[in-house]
């Protein structure tokens, strides 16, 4: 059977549309801004789609927020929230026991200290984010600002989504921590994991910190992102549906070092040179049998 050129063009066009529709979007947020100007300035030299989360009471909070905004980076408030573990807390750390008035005061001060912020995420916070009453008070205070909430998912049973019901606050969730381990090979593996999740599900949000090894990995790996991955700001994902089901984020084991030279799969490619129609049919058919166009193509033949 000969494959007519109009049909070939239609199938190849459909394949390209399928690749574009399923291209992955990757948002990267660098937390803890305001304390490490040397490393933070290196982050601000990266693509503008890299976002930063600023600790509101850090000595460099205001200056770094302004500099990030001027460079085109999206700015979030990295608001301290109480953890379950016993450790020293930042000034004005939110706790579930606080009154609504106290939470509103802390949030108001944070907004004043971090100009140009458009979102908020939690610093630590396993105790606060797992408390529905506490998070309801926080979301109600956040509701008067046009902010989204990025849940860092420091605990699996976070109550951010139910707490936001009845407010205008939209909730996003972190999928990958880049640098739970500061081993450089482990960070590379986590970066690759974020890319693969974005390819599989349509998008992923990764959080890192301005550690020297994290900065080095980003400098090395961002220029080599696969062709089907686009860097985006978190705000660009507020209405983005996942292509596939997203399982709850679970605590991750310490990652193993990534094998050198590993390249994640999934790049959509089209060969530019002409090929015979019958051979082209075989190539295209093999490419799309696992895609969303498979059913349509089967009907064509």
Backbone as JSON, one array per atom type, in Angstrom:
{
  "sequence": "XXXXXXXXXXXXXXXXXXXXXXXXXXXXXXXXXXXXXXXXXXXXXXXXXXXXXXXXXXXXXXXXXXXXXXXXXXXXXXXXXXXXXXXXXXXXXXXXXXXXXXXXXXXXXXXXXXXXXXXXXXXXXXXXXXXXXXXXXXXXXXXXXXXXXXXXXXXXXXXXXXXXXXXXXXXXXXXXXXXXXXXXXXXXXXXXXXXXXXXXXXXXXXXXXXXXXXXXXXXXXXXXXXXXXXXXXXXXXXXXXXXXXXXXXXXXXXXXXXXXXXXXXXXXXXXXXXXXXXXXXXXXXXXXXXXXXXXXXXXXX",
  "N": [[0.85, -1.2, 0.0], [0.6, 2.21, -0.9], [1.62, 5.27, 0.6], [-0.06, 8.19, 0.61], [1.04, 11.48, -0.13], [-0.35, 13.78, 0.98], [-1.62, 12.56, 3.17], [0.61, 11.7, 4.58], [1.78, 14.16, 5.27], [-0.23, 15.14, 6.92], [-0.19, 13.3, 9.04], [2.44, 13.62, 10.02], [2.29, 16.3, 10.77], [0.36, 16.07, 12.77], [1.81, 14.54, 14.58], [3.81, 16.35, 15.32], [2.24, 18.3, 16.57], [1.31, 16.76, 18.69], [3.7, 16.31, 20.07], [4.29, 18.95, 20.83], [2.1, 19.57, 22.43], [2.5, 17.87, 24.52], [4.85, 18.66, 25.62], [7.11, 19.18, 28.28], [6.86, 21.25, 31.21], [8.97, 22.94, 33.35], [9.43, 24.2, 36.51], [11.64, 25.95, 38.55], [12.53, 26.75, 41.79], [14.45, 28.68, 43.93], [15.12, 28.58, 47.21], [15.46, 30.3, 50.45], [16.66, 32.79, 50.01], [18.51, 35.75, 50.68], [20.53, 35.58, 52.51], [22.98, 34.66, 51.44], [24.73, 36.34, 49.54], [26.76, 36.03, 47.57], [26.41, 33.46, 46.28], [23.73, 33.74, 45.63], [23.7, 35.83, 43.8], [24.82, 34.54, 41.64], [22.77, 32.81, 40.98], [20.92, 34.67, 40.09], [22.01, 35.32, 37.68], [21.23, 33.34, 36.05], [18.78, 31.86, 33.72], [15.84, 33.9, 33.35], [13.49, 32.64, 34.03], [13.99, 31.11, 36.28], [12.99, 31.06, 39.59], [12.86, 32.83, 42.75], [12.8, 32.48, 46.3], [12.34, 34.41, 49.07], [13.54, 34.89, 52.32], [11.76, 36.66, 54.7], [12.86, 38.1, 56.88], [15.54, 38.11, 56.49], [18.84, 39.53, 56.23], [19.44, 40.5, 53.65], [17.0, 40.64, 52.37], [15.2, 42.6, 51.18], [16.85, 43.92, 49.27], [17.69, 41.79, 47.63], [15.25, 40.83, 46.68], [14.38, 43.01, 45.14], [16.46, 43.13, 43.26], [16.22, 40.62, 42.03], [13.65, 40.85, 40.88], [14.12, 42.96, 39.08], [15.75, 41.65, 37.32], [13.97, 40.04, 36.03], [13.09, 37.75, 37.31], [10.76, 35.66, 39.02], [9.38, 36.4, 42.18], [9.02, 35.04, 45.38], [7.68, 34.95, 48.72], [9.39, 33.45, 51.29], [8.15, 32.02, 53.74], [8.68, 31.5, 57.15], [7.6, 28.61, 58.89], [6.31, 26.62, 61.54], [8.14, 23.67, 62.37], [7.82, 20.09, 62.98], [9.98, 19.04, 64.3], [12.36, 19.78, 66.91], [14.0, 22.73, 66.89], [16.0, 25.71, 66.44], [14.11, 28.62, 65.65], [13.21, 30.84, 62.97], [12.68, 34.4, 63.2], [9.35, 35.43, 63.83], [7.99, 33.03, 63.1], [5.38, 31.1, 61.8], [2.9, 29.48, 63.74], [0.53, 26.87, 64.55], [-0.97, 27.6, 66.76], [-1.2, 30.32, 66.86], [-3.07, 33.39, 66.79], [-5.53, 34.58, 64.43], [-5.14, 37.27, 63.98], [-2.44, 37.66, 64.67], [-1.14, 36.06, 62.77], [-1.93, 37.42, 60.46], [-0.59, 39.84, 60.91], [2.13, 39.05, 60.8], [2.27, 38.16, 58.17], [1.69, 40.52, 56.81], [3.93, 42.1, 57.46], [5.88, 40.56, 56.21], [5.2, 40.84, 53.51], [5.76, 43.53, 53.21], [8.51, 43.48, 53.55], [9.48, 42.01, 51.44], [9.5, 43.09, 48.53], [7.66, 43.08, 45.43], [6.83, 40.46, 45.45], [4.9, 37.66, 44.34], [3.95, 35.3, 45.12], [3.92, 32.76, 47.71], [5.79, 30.57, 49.73], [6.44, 27.81, 52.01], [8.87, 27.85, 54.6], [10.49, 25.29, 56.12], [8.04, 23.95, 58.28], [6.49, 21.6, 58.78], [4.87, 21.09, 61.01], [3.07, 23.24, 61.0], [1.89, 23.21, 58.37], [0.6, 20.78, 58.4], [-1.52, 21.18, 60.04], [-4.84, 21.71, 59.95], [-6.58, 23.75, 61.12], [-4.64, 25.76, 61.62], [-3.63, 26.27, 59.04], [-5.93, 27.14, 57.75], [-6.33, 29.63, 58.94], [-4.01, 30.89, 58.01], [-4.4, 30.83, 55.19], [-6.68, 32.39, 54.98], [-5.69, 34.86, 55.77], [-3.84, 35.22, 53.71], [-5.52, 35.52, 51.61], [-6.25, 38.12, 51.1], [-4.31, 39.13, 49.54], [-3.02, 39.05, 46.22], [-1.8, 36.45, 45.82], [-0.29, 33.27, 45.07], [0.02, 30.02, 46.64], [2.78, 28.08, 47.15], [3.26, 24.93, 48.05], [5.75, 23.54, 49.87], [5.8, 20.93, 50.61], [6.85, 19.62, 52.93], [5.88, 17.75, 54.56], [3.86, 14.84, 54.26], [1.08, 14.88, 54.73], [0.05, 17.44, 54.27], [-2.13, 20.22, 54.72], [-2.77, 22.19, 52.94], [-4.33, 22.37, 50.57], [-7.14, 21.69, 51.26], [-7.39, 23.75, 53.15], [-7.32, 26.05, 51.64], [-9.72, 26.16, 50.37], [-12.62, 27.98, 49.58], [-11.32, 30.35, 49.51], [-9.47, 32.73, 47.45], [-7.02, 31.79, 46.94], [-4.67, 30.02, 45.1], [-3.18, 26.8, 44.94], [-0.04, 25.29, 44.57], [2.19, 22.47, 44.26], [5.3, 21.27, 45.42], [7.4, 18.99, 43.66], [9.97, 17.87, 43.58], [12.87, 17.9, 45.61], [15.89, 19.4, 45.1], [18.29, 19.31, 46.5], [18.4, 17.85, 48.99], [20.39, 16.14, 49.73], [23.65, 17.36, 49.57], [25.56, 16.39, 47.95], [27.17, 16.46, 44.86], [26.65, 14.73, 42.69], [24.29, 13.55, 43.53], [22.58, 15.76, 43.45], [22.56, 16.25, 40.72], [21.21, 13.94, 39.9], [18.68, 14.36, 41.04], [17.9, 16.63, 39.65], [17.65, 15.56, 37.08], [15.58, 13.79, 37.63], [13.48, 15.59, 38.1], [13.18, 16.65, 35.54], [12.33, 14.37, 34.12], [9.88, 13.85, 35.38], [8.47, 16.14, 34.61], [8.35, 15.68, 31.86], [6.79, 13.38, 31.84], [4.39, 14.06, 33.22], [3.61, 16.54, 32.35], [4.2, 18.87, 33.77], [6.48, 19.98, 36.35], [7.55, 20.95, 39.61], [10.48, 22.01, 41.06], [12.49, 22.44, 43.95], [15.27, 24.14, 45.21], [18.31, 25.23, 46.88], [20.52, 28.0, 47.63], [23.14, 26.68, 47.64], [26.63, 26.06, 47.07], [27.15, 23.7, 45.47], [24.63, 23.16, 44.39], [24.18, 25.45, 42.85], [26.27, 25.1, 41.03], [25.5, 22.73, 39.69], [23.12, 23.59, 38.46], [24.15, 25.57, 36.77], [25.57, 23.95, 35.04], [23.67, 22.11, 33.99], [21.3, 23.37, 33.16], [21.74, 24.58, 30.57], [21.65, 22.31, 29.02], [19.13, 21.26, 28.86], [16.53, 19.02, 27.76], [15.0, 19.19, 24.48], [12.25, 19.15, 24.62], [11.51, 20.34, 26.99], [10.48, 23.11, 28.8], [11.47, 25.91, 30.6], [9.66, 27.46, 33.17], [7.87, 29.94, 35.09], [6.52, 29.54, 38.43], [3.95, 30.73, 38.58], [2.97, 30.41, 36.03], [1.94, 27.93, 35.99], [-0.43, 27.72, 37.27], [-2.94, 27.09, 36.26], [-2.51, 24.74, 35.0], [-3.11, 21.54, 33.8], [-2.24, 18.2, 34.83], [-0.76, 15.78, 32.66], [-0.86, 13.11, 33.26], [-1.81, 10.94, 36.03], [-0.96, 12.17, 39.24], [0.9, 11.04, 41.79], [0.82, 11.17, 45.41], [3.32, 13.17, 47.01], [6.07, 11.62, 48.35], [8.39, 11.0, 51.08], [11.73, 11.08, 49.97], [14.25, 8.62, 49.35], [17.79, 8.82, 49.99], [19.36, 9.83, 47.09], [21.07, 7.83, 44.57], [24.3, 8.28, 43.04], [24.27, 9.68, 39.77], [24.68, 7.95, 36.67], [27.43, 8.75, 34.55], [26.94, 10.74, 31.63], [24.25, 10.16, 31.2], [21.2, 10.67, 29.58], [17.98, 11.96, 29.74], [15.03, 10.36, 28.43], [12.6, 11.0, 25.79], [12.57, 13.16, 24.02], [11.03, 14.85, 21.39], [11.58, 14.34, 18.06], [12.06, 15.1, 14.62], [13.11, 13.75, 11.6], [14.98, 15.58, 9.22], [15.71, 14.95, 6.56], [14.53, 13.82, 3.29], [12.55, 10.86, 2.86], [11.6, 7.67, 1.43], [8.1, 7.18, 0.76], [6.88, 4.84, 1.75], [8.7, 3.96, 3.64], [8.69, 6.15, 5.29], [6.13, 6.0, 6.31], [6.35, 3.74, 7.94], [8.19, 4.65, 9.87], [6.84, 6.85, 11.01], [4.53, 5.57, 11.92], [5.57, 3.84, 13.89], [6.51, 5.75, 15.65], [4.26, 6.97, 16.67], [2.58, 5.11, 17.8], [2.48, 4.79, 20.52], [1.5, 7.18, 21.35], [-0.81, 9.93, 21.98], [-2.14, 10.07, 19.6], [-2.51, 7.56, 18.6], [-4.9, 6.04, 18.34], [-6.38, 7.45, 16.41], [-4.7, 7.29, 14.17], [-4.67, 4.53, 13.69], [-7.23, 4.25, 12.76], [-7.02, 5.51, 10.33], [-5.66, 3.69, 8.78]],
  "CA": [[0.0, 0.0, 0.0], [1.38, 3.43, -0.96], [1.16, 6.3, 1.55], [-0.22, 9.43, -0.12], [1.76, 12.59, 0.49], [-1.2, 14.58, 1.88], [-1.8, 11.84, 4.42], [1.89, 11.74, 5.29], [1.92, 15.49, 5.85], [-1.19, 15.28, 8.02], [0.26, 12.51, 10.18], [3.63, 14.25, 10.6], [1.81, 17.49, 11.45], [-0.27, 15.65, 14.02], [2.86, 14.12, 15.5], [4.44, 17.54, 15.85], [1.31, 18.89, 17.53], [1.31, 15.91, 19.87], [4.92, 16.59, 20.82], [4.19, 20.27, 21.43], [1.09, 19.56, 23.48], [2.99, 17.09, 25.66], [6.14, 19.17, 26.09], [7.09, 19.36, 29.73], [7.18, 22.55, 31.78], [9.74, 22.77, 34.58], [9.63, 25.4, 37.33], [12.67, 25.78, 39.57], [12.5, 27.8, 42.8], [15.59, 28.64, 44.84], [14.69, 29.07, 48.53], [16.42, 30.83, 51.44], [17.34, 33.99, 49.54], [18.67, 36.86, 51.62], [21.66, 35.34, 53.42], [24.21, 34.27, 50.75], [24.74, 37.18, 48.33], [27.67, 35.55, 46.53], [25.76, 32.4, 45.52], [22.45, 34.23, 45.12], [23.96, 36.61, 42.59], [25.03, 33.59, 40.55], [21.43, 32.35, 40.59], [20.27, 35.74, 39.35], [22.57, 35.35, 36.33], [20.63, 32.23, 35.32], [17.59, 32.29, 32.98], [14.87, 34.66, 34.15], [12.41, 31.77, 34.5], [14.33, 30.6, 37.61], [12.34, 31.9, 40.59], [13.54, 32.89, 44.03], [11.94, 32.62, 47.48], [13.14, 35.25, 49.95], [13.18, 34.9, 53.74], [11.41, 38.07, 54.91], [13.67, 38.78, 57.89], [16.96, 37.98, 56.16], [19.45, 40.87, 56.06], [19.41, 40.95, 52.27], [15.69, 40.32, 51.81], [14.67, 43.66, 50.29], [17.74, 44.19, 48.14], [17.68, 40.65, 46.72], [13.93, 40.78, 46.03], [14.38, 44.05, 44.11], [17.4, 42.75, 42.2], [15.62, 39.5, 41.29], [12.56, 41.39, 40.06], [14.7, 43.75, 37.98], [16.3, 40.69, 36.37], [12.89, 39.27, 35.41], [12.79, 36.54, 38.07], [9.56, 35.7, 39.87], [9.75, 36.48, 43.59], [8.11, 34.51, 46.39], [8.03, 35.08, 50.13], [9.71, 32.15, 51.89], [7.67, 32.34, 55.08], [8.98, 30.45, 58.14], [6.48, 27.95, 59.55], [6.81, 25.73, 62.59], [8.33, 22.26, 62.05], [7.57, 19.15, 64.07], [11.24, 18.82, 65.02], [12.79, 20.84, 67.82], [15.17, 23.43, 66.38], [15.84, 27.17, 66.5], [13.17, 29.12, 64.65], [13.35, 32.2, 62.48], [11.77, 35.39, 63.76], [7.98, 35.44, 63.3], [7.62, 31.74, 62.5], [3.97, 30.8, 62.01], [2.55, 28.27, 64.47], [-0.92, 26.66, 64.52], [-1.64, 28.18, 67.92], [-1.3, 31.77, 66.72], [-4.37, 33.95, 66.43], [-5.65, 35.08, 63.07], [-4.57, 38.62, 63.95], [-0.99, 37.55, 64.69], [-0.73, 35.55, 61.46], [-2.11, 38.52, 59.5], [0.48, 40.82, 61.15], [3.39, 38.5, 60.29], [2.19, 38.15, 56.72], [1.76, 41.91, 56.35], [5.33, 42.51, 57.55], [6.63, 39.83, 55.18], [4.9, 41.49, 52.23], [6.49, 44.8, 53.2], [9.95, 43.22, 53.5], [9.83, 41.33, 50.18], [8.74, 43.75, 47.45], [7.44, 42.42, 44.13], [6.43, 39.05, 45.6], [3.62, 37.28, 43.75], [3.57, 34.02, 45.71], [4.46, 32.48, 49.04], [5.97, 29.16, 50.06], [6.79, 27.61, 53.41], [10.2, 27.48, 55.06], [10.19, 24.22, 57.09], [6.58, 24.02, 58.31], [5.75, 20.33, 58.85], [3.83, 21.2, 62.04], [2.07, 24.23, 60.58], [1.15, 22.83, 57.18], [-0.24, 19.61, 58.68], [-2.61, 21.61, 60.91], [-5.9, 22.35, 59.17], [-6.97, 25.06, 61.69], [-3.58, 26.74, 61.42], [-3.55, 26.63, 57.63], [-7.12, 27.93, 57.4], [-6.04, 31.02, 59.34], [-3.0, 31.43, 57.11], [-5.0, 31.06, 53.87], [-7.61, 33.53, 55.09], [-4.85, 36.07, 55.77], [-3.24, 35.33, 52.39], [-6.59, 35.75, 50.64], [-6.38, 39.55, 50.74], [-3.26, 39.44, 48.57], [-3.16, 38.29, 44.98], [-0.68, 35.53, 45.86], [-0.5, 31.83, 45.1], [0.79, 29.33, 47.68], [3.56, 26.92, 46.72], [3.48, 24.05, 49.19], [7.04, 22.86, 49.77], [5.54, 19.52, 50.89], [7.79, 19.09, 53.92], [5.19, 16.63, 55.21], [2.95, 14.25, 53.29], [-0.34, 15.17, 54.97], [-0.18, 18.88, 54.29], [-3.54, 20.61, 54.64], [-2.85, 23.44, 52.19], [-5.42, 22.36, 49.59], [-8.44, 21.92, 51.9], [-7.42, 25.04, 53.84], [-7.51, 27.14, 50.67], [-11.09, 26.15, 49.86], [-13.38, 29.14, 50.01], [-10.52, 31.56, 49.3], [-8.99, 32.89, 46.08], [-5.62, 31.34, 46.9], [-4.41, 28.79, 44.35], [-2.11, 26.03, 45.57], [0.85, 24.44, 43.8], [2.96, 21.57, 45.13], [6.64, 20.86, 45.04], [7.55, 17.58, 43.31], [11.34, 17.39, 43.79], [13.89, 18.7, 46.27], [17.13, 19.18, 44.37], [19.52, 19.22, 47.29], [18.35, 17.27, 50.33], [21.8, 15.8, 49.84], [24.44, 18.35, 48.84], [26.49, 15.71, 47.06], [26.91, 17.02, 43.52], [26.03, 13.71, 41.84], [22.9, 13.4, 43.98], [21.83, 16.91, 42.94], [22.34, 15.99, 39.29], [20.16, 12.92, 39.75], [17.4, 14.97, 41.35], [17.56, 17.51, 38.53], [17.17, 14.67, 36.02], [14.27, 13.28, 38.06], [12.5, 16.66, 37.87], [12.97, 16.71, 34.09], [11.54, 13.21, 33.7], [8.52, 14.05, 35.87], [7.85, 17.14, 33.75], [8.05, 15.03, 30.59], [5.72, 12.4, 32.02], [3.13, 14.59, 33.74], [3.29, 17.84, 31.77], [4.98, 19.87, 34.48], [6.99, 19.63, 37.67], [8.18, 22.05, 40.34], [11.63, 21.59, 41.85], [12.99, 23.45, 44.88], [16.65, 24.01, 45.65], [18.81, 26.26, 47.78], [21.74, 28.59, 47.06], [24.38, 26.03, 48.03], [27.58, 26.07, 45.96], [26.99, 22.57, 44.54], [23.37, 23.33, 43.67], [24.42, 26.47, 41.83], [27.13, 24.52, 40.0], [24.72, 21.8, 38.88], [22.21, 24.37, 37.61], [24.94, 26.2, 35.72], [25.98, 22.93, 34.08], [22.59, 21.32, 33.4], [20.25, 24.17, 32.52], [21.93, 24.74, 29.12], [21.5, 21.03, 28.32], [17.76, 20.75, 29.01], [15.98, 18.43, 26.53], [14.25, 20.12, 23.62], [10.82, 19.16, 24.96], [11.34, 20.9, 28.33], [10.48, 24.56, 28.84], [11.52, 26.52, 31.93], [8.56, 28.39, 33.4], [7.69, 30.43, 36.45], [5.39, 28.83, 39.06], [2.66, 31.35, 38.27], [2.51, 29.93, 34.73], [1.41, 26.57, 36.17], [-1.59, 27.77, 38.17], [-4.1, 26.46, 35.62], [-1.97, 23.69, 34.14], [-3.48, 20.18, 34.21], [-1.26, 17.14, 34.62], [-1.1, 14.84, 31.59], [-1.13, 11.81, 33.89], [-2.09, 11.02, 37.45], [0.18, 12.55, 40.06], [0.82, 10.39, 43.08], [1.26, 12.04, 46.5], [4.76, 13.27, 47.18], [6.52, 10.84, 49.49], [9.79, 11.25, 51.39], [12.6, 10.42, 49.02], [15.5, 8.1, 49.88], [18.98, 9.5, 49.48], [19.55, 9.36, 45.71], [22.36, 7.3, 44.17], [24.92, 9.11, 42.01], [23.8, 9.41, 38.42], [25.71, 7.48, 35.76], [27.87, 9.81, 33.62], [26.44, 10.7, 30.26], [22.83, 9.81, 31.11], [20.31, 11.67, 29.01], [16.6, 11.52, 29.89], [14.35, 10.12, 27.17], [11.33, 11.7, 25.57], [12.65, 14.3, 23.12], [10.35, 14.68, 20.12], [12.46, 14.72, 16.96], [11.63, 14.76, 13.28], [14.25, 13.73, 10.7], [14.73, 16.58, 8.16], [15.97, 14.5, 5.2], [13.41, 13.11, 2.68], [12.62, 9.4, 2.84], [10.5, 7.1, 0.64], [6.81, 7.26, 1.45], [6.59, 3.61, 2.51], [9.56, 3.95, 4.81], [8.2, 7.21, 6.18], [4.96, 5.47, 7.0], [6.79, 2.86, 9.02], [8.82, 5.45, 10.93], [5.82, 7.63, 11.7], [3.65, 4.65, 12.64], [6.27, 3.38, 15.08], [6.67, 6.86, 16.58], [3.03, 7.45, 17.28], [1.72, 4.05, 18.33], [2.33, 4.96, 21.97], [1.12, 8.56, 21.62], [-2.25, 10.19, 22.07], [-2.74, 9.99, 18.28], [-2.5, 6.19, 18.12], [-6.23, 5.57, 17.93], [-6.75, 8.12, 15.15], [-3.89, 6.76, 13.07], [-5.15, 3.19, 13.39], [-8.45, 4.36, 11.93], [-6.62, 5.92, 8.97], [-5.14, 2.54, 8.07]],
  "C": [[0.88, 1.25, 0.0], [0.74, 4.47, -0.03], [1.12, 7.64, 0.83], [0.44, 10.59, 0.64], [0.88, 13.47, 1.39], [-1.42, 13.9, 3.22], [-0.53, 11.86, 5.25], [2.08, 13.08, 5.98], [1.0, 15.67, 7.05], [-0.71, 14.53, 9.26], [1.48, 13.14, 10.85], [3.22, 15.53, 11.34], [1.16, 17.16, 12.78], [0.75, 15.23, 15.05], [3.53, 15.32, 16.13], [3.54, 18.23, 16.87], [1.26, 18.09, 18.81], [2.53, 16.17, 20.73], [4.82, 17.93, 21.53], [3.23, 20.27, 22.6], [1.61, 18.85, 24.73], [4.38, 17.51, 26.1], [6.04, 19.46, 27.58], [7.48, 20.77, 30.15], [7.83, 22.31, 33.15], [9.91, 24.12, 35.26], [10.66, 25.08, 38.4], [12.64, 27.0, 40.49], [13.7, 27.61, 43.72], [15.2, 29.35, 46.14], [15.83, 29.77, 49.27], [17.2, 32.03, 50.94], [17.41, 35.04, 50.64], [19.85, 36.73, 52.54], [22.99, 35.1, 52.71], [24.36, 35.07, 49.44], [25.64, 36.65, 47.22], [27.0, 34.48, 45.66], [24.44, 32.88, 44.91], [22.63, 35.06, 43.86], [24.24, 35.71, 41.39], [23.7, 33.04, 40.06], [20.75, 33.4, 39.73], [20.86, 35.95, 37.96], [22.0, 34.23, 35.46], [19.4, 32.71, 34.56], [16.53, 32.91, 33.87], [13.73, 33.8, 34.66], [12.73, 31.11, 35.84], [13.76, 31.57, 38.64], [13.07, 31.84, 41.92], [12.53, 33.12, 45.15], [12.78, 33.25, 48.58], [12.62, 35.16, 51.39], [12.94, 36.34, 54.18], [12.25, 38.81, 55.93], [15.16, 38.59, 57.67], [17.55, 39.37, 55.94], [19.4, 41.39, 54.63], [18.07, 40.77, 51.6], [15.25, 41.37, 50.78], [15.55, 43.83, 49.06], [17.73, 43.04, 47.14], [16.34, 40.52, 45.99], [13.87, 41.8, 44.89], [15.27, 43.65, 42.94], [16.84, 41.6, 41.36], [14.52, 39.99, 40.37], [13.09, 42.16, 38.86], [15.3, 42.85, 36.92], [15.25, 39.8, 35.72], [12.52, 38.0, 36.14], [11.51, 36.72, 38.89], [10.0, 35.6, 41.33], [8.64, 35.91, 44.46], [8.6, 34.91, 47.78], [8.25, 33.67, 50.69], [9.4, 32.26, 53.38], [7.97, 31.21, 56.06], [7.71, 29.93, 58.81], [7.02, 26.85, 60.46], [6.98, 24.3, 62.08], [7.94, 21.38, 63.23], [8.82, 18.92, 64.91], [11.56, 20.03, 65.89], [14.07, 21.46, 67.27], [14.94, 24.92, 66.5], [14.97, 27.66, 65.35], [13.53, 30.53, 64.22], [12.37, 33.12, 63.22], [10.41, 35.3, 63.06], [7.64, 34.17, 62.52], [6.16, 31.45, 62.82], [3.81, 29.5, 62.76], [1.03, 28.11, 64.44], [-1.67, 27.35, 65.64], [-1.84, 29.69, 67.8], [-2.72, 32.2, 66.37], [-4.36, 34.4, 64.98], [-5.01, 36.45, 62.94], [-3.04, 38.58, 63.91], [-0.46, 37.04, 63.34], [-0.86, 36.65, 60.41], [-1.01, 39.56, 59.66], [1.8, 40.33, 60.55], [3.4, 38.52, 58.76], [2.31, 39.56, 56.16], [3.21, 42.42, 56.4], [6.18, 41.83, 56.47], [6.43, 40.46, 53.82], [5.66, 42.81, 52.11], [7.99, 44.58, 53.02], [10.41, 42.59, 52.19], [9.03, 41.97, 49.06], [8.71, 42.89, 46.19], [7.08, 40.94, 44.26], [5.06, 38.83, 44.98], [3.13, 35.94, 44.3], [4.25, 33.85, 47.05], [4.65, 30.98, 49.16], [6.5, 29.02, 51.48], [8.24, 27.22, 53.59], [10.0, 26.54, 56.25], [8.66, 24.02, 57.1], [5.82, 22.72, 58.46], [4.65, 20.37, 59.91], [2.7, 22.13, 61.59], [1.25, 23.72, 59.41], [0.29, 21.59, 57.39], [-1.39, 19.93, 59.62], [-3.67, 22.31, 60.08], [-6.34, 23.67, 59.79], [-5.91, 26.13, 61.46], [-3.51, 27.21, 59.98], [-4.77, 27.41, 57.16], [-6.89, 29.39, 57.77], [-5.02, 31.66, 58.4], [-3.59, 31.75, 55.74], [-5.97, 32.23, 53.9], [-6.84, 34.85, 55.1], [-4.25, 36.31, 54.39], [-4.26, 35.74, 51.34], [-6.71, 37.21, 50.23], [-5.3, 40.01, 49.79], [-3.48, 38.59, 47.32], [-1.97, 37.34, 44.82], [-1.16, 34.1, 45.65], [0.33, 31.24, 46.25], [1.46, 28.12, 47.07], [3.88, 26.1, 47.96], [4.79, 23.3, 48.98], [6.94, 21.37, 50.1], [6.62, 18.94, 51.8], [7.17, 17.99, 54.76], [4.1, 16.15, 54.25], [1.49, 14.63, 53.48], [-0.6, 16.67, 55.11], [-1.65, 19.19, 54.04], [-3.74, 21.86, 53.78], [-4.05, 23.47, 51.25], [-6.78, 22.52, 50.26], [-8.52, 23.27, 52.61], [-7.7, 26.2, 52.9], [-8.92, 27.18, 50.12], [-11.87, 27.32, 50.43], [-12.6, 30.45, 49.92], [-10.14, 31.65, 47.81], [-7.59, 32.35, 45.9], [-5.52, 30.03, 46.12], [-3.16, 28.12, 44.89], [-1.36, 25.22, 44.52], [1.65, 23.57, 44.76], [4.32, 21.26, 44.55], [6.66, 19.36, 44.72], [8.93, 17.03, 43.68], [12.12, 18.41, 44.62], [15.22, 18.38, 45.59], [18.29, 18.8, 45.27], [19.29, 18.84, 48.75], [19.74, 16.75, 50.7], [22.57, 16.83, 49.02], [25.58, 17.72, 48.05], [26.16, 16.09, 45.62], [26.27, 16.0, 42.59], [24.58, 13.47, 42.23], [22.04, 14.55, 43.47], [21.56, 16.73, 41.45], [21.22, 14.98, 39.08], [18.79, 13.51, 40.04], [16.95, 15.93, 40.25], [17.0, 16.67, 37.38], [15.8, 14.11, 36.36], [13.18, 14.33, 37.81], [12.17, 16.77, 36.38], [12.06, 15.57, 33.64], [10.1, 13.31, 34.19], [7.79, 15.08, 35.01], [7.49, 16.54, 32.4], [6.86, 14.09, 30.74], [4.37, 13.04, 32.33], [2.75, 15.94, 33.16], [4.01, 18.97, 32.46], [5.48, 19.3, 35.8], [7.61, 20.88, 38.28], [9.29, 21.47, 41.21], [12.1, 22.76, 42.72], [14.43, 23.13, 45.24], [17.03, 25.17, 46.54], [20.13, 26.8, 47.23], [23.02, 28.02, 47.66], [25.33, 26.03, 46.84], [27.38, 24.92, 44.97], [25.69, 22.65, 43.76], [23.53, 24.34, 42.55], [25.25, 25.89, 40.69], [26.36, 23.57, 39.09], [23.77, 22.55, 37.95], [22.97, 25.04, 36.48], [25.31, 25.21, 34.62], [24.8, 22.34, 33.31], [21.49, 22.14, 32.74], [20.49, 24.36, 31.02], [21.72, 23.46, 28.34], [20.11, 20.43, 28.49], [17.28, 20.13, 27.7], [15.11, 19.43, 25.77], [12.77, 20.19, 23.98], [10.56, 19.66, 26.38], [11.46, 22.42, 28.24], [10.55, 25.02, 30.29], [10.4, 27.53, 32.07], [8.61, 28.89, 34.84], [6.52, 29.68, 37.1], [4.03, 29.42, 38.7], [2.1, 30.9, 36.92], [1.89, 28.53, 34.82], [0.1, 26.56, 36.95], [-2.82, 27.1, 37.58], [-3.69, 25.29, 34.74], [-2.4, 22.31, 34.63], [-2.33, 19.22, 33.98], [-1.72, 16.24, 33.49], [-1.5, 13.49, 32.17], [-1.42, 12.01, 35.35], [-0.83, 11.35, 38.21], [0.03, 11.94, 41.44], [1.29, 11.34, 44.17], [2.78, 12.02, 46.63], [5.16, 12.55, 48.46], [7.96, 11.22, 49.81], [10.69, 10.44, 50.48], [13.82, 9.84, 49.72], [16.66, 8.89, 49.31], [19.3, 8.97, 48.08], [20.94, 8.82, 45.49], [22.96, 8.23, 43.13], [24.48, 8.68, 40.62], [24.94, 8.93, 37.54], [26.12, 8.6, 34.81], [27.26, 9.61, 32.25], [24.99, 10.34, 30.11], [22.04, 10.97, 30.54], [18.87, 11.17, 29.14], [15.92, 11.35, 28.55], [13.2, 11.09, 26.95], [11.4, 12.88, 24.63], [11.94, 13.99, 21.81], [11.25, 15.18, 19.0], [11.85, 14.29, 15.65], [12.85, 14.81, 12.37], [14.0, 14.69, 9.55], [14.9, 16.04, 6.75], [14.77, 13.75, 4.64], [13.64, 11.61, 2.71], [11.48, 8.89, 1.97], [9.22, 7.06, 1.46], [6.54, 6.02, 2.28], [7.43, 3.53, 3.76], [9.1, 5.0, 5.82], [6.99, 6.74, 6.97], [5.37, 4.59, 8.15], [7.38, 3.63, 10.18], [7.77, 6.2, 11.74], [4.92, 6.73, 12.53], [4.3, 4.18, 13.94], [6.36, 4.49, 16.12], [5.41, 7.18, 17.34], [2.18, 6.38, 17.91], [1.52, 4.17, 19.83], [1.86, 6.36, 22.34], [-0.4, 8.68, 21.69], [-2.93, 10.09, 20.72], [-2.92, 8.56, 17.78], [-3.86, 5.73, 17.6], [-6.65, 6.16, 16.59], [-5.99, 7.53, 13.98], [-4.32, 5.36, 12.7], [-6.4, 3.23, 12.5], [-8.11, 4.75, 10.49], [-6.17, 4.73, 8.15], [-6.01, 1.32, 8.32]]
}
